[in-house]
């Protein structure tokens, strides 16, 4: 009885008062990542059926755009090889849910080094004996194109080597360049083609840039090693063929770091110079409570020089003590970034951070065209222990929520 009463109280709280989507309706849509239980019903990850129903109330009340947190990634939507190897049911449910609730849909993601089944990269060619930062099977790159200096950084990995199509790196015999390009083309044409006209924005390539302060541009993924740096342009070409009207974006994290941002700008300018159909830049914005207005302002100002719309794609603000040393989003390091308990006065610092971040978004509203939180509430967040979202695990608005509403009111009063 007490639980039922608490759920009713939370429902009323979520449905009354200002909403995020209404507060920012004159500036940009407000979206969120969703899991399959939210769109298919029933119990979900960490949530009972009753709690999941409460999450859906908040989802419908405050957000007008949705992204599948996992169900459109290759591992989930195309786990087995061939035309019969697809599992469209969760993604179909997401798209139908969105249409029924007048929400936009973003497709996430077509080409990524992580959560890609091993069969995608498998073939008969032996892997190189020593990891390099070159792509021997790729055509030579023109001298004025972006590339990596040979052998100057190790491959970027998410999780241990091996794995089974999850966060690990496949280390067996490899497909050829042509084989992998054909698999990429077939996958993109099938997935984008299925949702043509219904999914209007796609993360075409995800996280292809290397981290760190070295001179390299590209992450040493298997896409890069087997195909070469033009795997990015090819992915955009295939997506544009499948749906010429879709908005195609490149998506990456850590762009608040000047070195990573410089790589992004180098990459996008290179693609633009080759007339690659790239239509938006996705900045994940997995940040922490030390994030300031000034840093976000500078980040957006530099990205805006590319002349493309900016989409904030995976926003959350980590309040865990161990997560205050950077703005990365490497899955393998996620557990360590949510350890040590919360920072002192976490709710206030979270509210201050969100206020500054959204002040920057609103300042650059001519460029920022979409803002997507990575989760509806703290309970379903990939960084749950870091309490990174404006709604707590019981779907109650936190001080951060009030701070966002106040920023919207300030801009409306100008």
N, C-alpha and C positions, 0 to 999 in steps of 0.2 A: 504493500500500500504506500509506504514511504517513497519507494522508488518510482512508482507511478505518479505520485504527486510531484516529485522532483522533476520528472520528465515533462509533465504538463507545465510546470513553472518555467522550465527552460524554453519550452516551445513558445510560450507567451512572450518571454523576454526576447527571443529571436525574431518574432514577428512584429513586435511593437517598436516604436522609435525609429530613428534614422537607419537606413541601410547603406552598405558600402556602394552598391551599384547605383543607387539614386544619388548619393553624395557626389559621385564623380561622373555622373552621366553626361555632363557637358564637356568632359575632357577625354576620357578613355573608358573602355569596358573594364570591369573588374572580374577576373577569372580565378579559377582554382583547379588544382589537380584533384582527380577523383579516382577511387578504386572501384572494382567491379561490383562490390556489394551495394554501393550507393545507387548504382543504376540498374542492378538486377534484383535487389532486395535480399532479405535474410541477414544472417550473421556475417561478419566480416573480420578482417585482420584486426585483432585486439578489441573487437566490438561485438556485443550481443546484437540480436535483431532489434531490440528496443533502442539501444544506443545508436545503432546505425540509422534507424528511422529518425532519431533526433538530428543526426548529422545531415540527413537529407533535408530536414526543415531549414537548417541554417544555409545549406547549399542553395536551395531554391529562393530563400529570402534575400541573400546578400550578394549573389554572384550571377553574372549573365554570360559567362564564358566558361567552358570546361576543357580540360586536357586529361587524357588518360595517363595516370601515373606510370602504368606498366603495360597495359593491354594492347597497345599498338607498337610496342617494341618487337623486333624481329623474333626474339626467343618465344614470345607469347603468341604472336599472331601467325607465325610461319615456322613452327617448331620442327617440322619434318620436311625433307627434300621433296621438291616437285609440286605440280599443280594441285595435288590432293593433300598436301601437307599443311594447309592453312587451318586456323581455328578462328573464325570470324565472330563467333557468338558474343563474347564480351564487348568487342569493339562495336558490333552492330547495336548492342543494347545501349552503349554510350551515345551513339549518334541518334538513336531513336529517342532516348531520354532528353537529349539536348533539344531536338526538334519539338518535342512535346512541351517543353518548358521555355521556348523562345530563347535559347542559349546558342552562342557561337561555339564551334568546335575547332580545336587545334589538334592536328595529328602529330604525335610524338612517339618515335622518331624513326626515320627511314634508314639511315646509315650511321652506325655508331660502333666503336671498337668493343663495347661491352654489351652484355645481354644479346649476343648474336650466337646462334647455334654453331657448333663445331663443323657441321656438314657444309656450311657456307664456304669455309676456307679450305676444306679437305680436298685432296687430289692425289696425284702420283709424283709430284715434284718434291724432292727432299728439301727441307728447310736449310737455310744457310747455317754453317757450323758455328758462326759467331754473329750475334745480333749486330746489325749495322744500321746506319741512318741513311742508307741509300736504297734505291729500288731497282735492282738489276734488270728486271723484266720490263721496266717502263722505258718509253722513248726518252731520248736525251732532252733535257730542259734547256730552253733558251737562256742565254747568259743574263738577260734582264728579268727573268722570272724568279719568284720566290722559291726557295728550296732549303735544304738542310746541309750544313757542312758535314761531310762523311765522318762517321764514327765518333761524333763528339757527345752523344748522349745515349743512354740505354733506352730500350723500348719502354714506353709508358704502359704500366699494367694496372689492372684493377683486380686485386686478389692474387692468389698463388697461380703459378703456371699450371697449365692443364685445364682443369675445370671441365664442365660439361655444358658449354653454351651459356654459362652464367656470367660471372664477373672475372673469370680467369682468362688466360690466353691460350689458345689452341697451339700446340707445339708439334703436331704431326705433319705428315706429308701434305704438301700444299697444292691448291688449285693453281692453274696458270693464270696469267693476266686476263686472257680472253675468257676463260671459264668463269672467273670471278665477276668480270664485267657483265657477262650474260646473266648470271644469277642475280646481280644487282638490278639489271634492267627488268628482268622478269618479275622480281619482287616488287619493285617500285611501280611498274605498270599495273600489276594486279591490285596492289593495295590502294594506291592513289586512284586508279580507275574505278574501283568498287565504290569509293566515296566521292566521286567527282560531283561537284556542285553542292555537296553537303558538308564536307570538311573543306573549309575555304583557306586554311592556313596550315602549312606543314613545316616541321623541323626536318629539313632535308638531310643535313649533315650535322652531327652533334659532336662537339669536343674534339676537333681535329688538331687543335693547337697544343703545343707542348708547354708544360709548366716550367718554372725556374727562370734563371736570369742569363742563360746561355744565348748563343747566337742562332740556334735553330728555330724554325718556324713550326714545323709539323711534329705531331706526336707520332712515334714509331708504332703505329697500329699495323695490323695485318693488311688492312685496306691500303695503307701507304706502301708497305713493303712489297706487296704483290702487284698492285696496279701502278703505283707511283703517285705523285702529287695531283695528277689530273683526275684522280678518283672523285674529288670534290666537284669539279666541273661536270663530270659525267653524271653524277647523281642528280645535279640540278637539271641537266639536259633531259634525263629520263623522266623526272617529275614534271617538267614543263610539257613534255610530250603527252603525258598521261592526263594532265588537266591544265590547259593553257591559261585558265582563269584563276588558278589558285595562287595565293601569296606564298612564296617560297623563301624560307629564312635559314640562315646559318645561326647555330645556337652554341654558346659556350659559357663557361663559368670563369670567375676570377678576373673579370675585365676591370674591376676597380684597381687592380695591380697595374702600374704603368707599363711594365715589361710585357705582360700578357696583352694589354690593350694595344700596344705598338704592333705586336704580331697580328692581332685581329685586323688592324687598319691595313697592314701590308697585304694580308691575305685578301681582304675584300677589294682593295684597289686592283690587285692582280686579276681577280675574277671579273671585275667591271671592265678592265682593259681588254678582256677577251670576250666581252658581250655575253657572259654567262647570265642566265635569267635568275638572278638573286634579287629579291624584292624587299627584304627586311633583315635587320640584325637582331638576334635574340641574345639578351644579356640575362643570365640566370639569376644573378643577384642573391646568391646564398652568402649572406654577410653575417656580421655579429653586432653586438650592441655598441661597439666602439665606432661603428660606421657614422660618419658625420655628413652634414649637408654639403660641406665644402668638397669632400672626396667624391660624393655622388654627383655633384654639380660638375666637377671637372671631368669625371668619367663620361657623363652624357654629352658634355660640350664637345669632347674629342671624337666620340663616336658619331655625333651629328654631322661632323665635317664630311662624312662619307655620302651624305645626301640621301640616305635611306631611312625609312621609318625604324624606330627603335621599339622593340617589344621586350618588356620585362617579363621573363618567362617562368621563373621558378623561385619567386621571392620568399625568403624567410630570414629571420634575424636570430641567430643563435645566442642564447643567454647562458650557456654552460661555460664554466671557467676555462675548461680546456679548449674551447673554441674561439678564443679571443686573439689568437696569434696569426690569423690569416683569413682569406676570403675564398679558399678553395672549396671544391665539392667532390673530391675523389671518394668514391664509395668505399674503397678499401680502408680509408682513414676515418670514416664517419664515426665509428664507435669511439675512437679516441677523442674526437672533437666534441663529444657530448658527455664527457666524464668530469668528475671533480665537483659536482653540484653546481648550483647557479651562482652567478656573480652576486655580490651584495646589492641590495635594493634593485633586484632584477626587474620588477614590474615598471619602476620609474625609468630605468635605463632603456628598457625595451620601448617604452612609450616615446622617450626622447629620440631614440634612434629612428623609429618609424616616422615621427614628425619631420625630422630632417630629411629622410629619404624621400618622403612624399612631397615635401617642399621643393626638392630638386626635380622630381617628376613633373610637378605642376609648372615650375619655371620653364621646363623644356617640353611643355605640352604640345608645341608645334611639331616636335619630333617623336615624343613618346605616345604611341598609339594603342598600347595594350599593356595592362598590368595583371599578371597572374601569380597568385600565391601558391606555394607548393604544399597544399593541404588545406582542408576546411578548418581543422582545429589541432590543438597540440597532441591529442591522443592518436591521430592518424598520420602525424608528421613523420617523415623518415628520420627526423632529429627530435623525436618526442622528448627525450631527456633534456634537451636544450630549450624547451618551451618557447618555440620561435614564432608563434602565430598570434593574431589578435583575438582569437577565441581559445579559451582553456579547454581542458579535456572534458568538461561538462557542458561545453558550448556556451559558457557565459562570456560576454564581452569583457576583455581586460582593459586596463588603462590605455593600452596601445590602440585599441579600437576607438576610444574617445579622442585620442590624439589625432587619428586619421580624420575623423569627422570634423574636428576643429580646423585642420588644415584645409579641408574642402570649403568650410564656411569662410575662412579668411580670403581665399581666392575669389569666392563668389561676391564678397563685399567690396572687392577692389573696383 
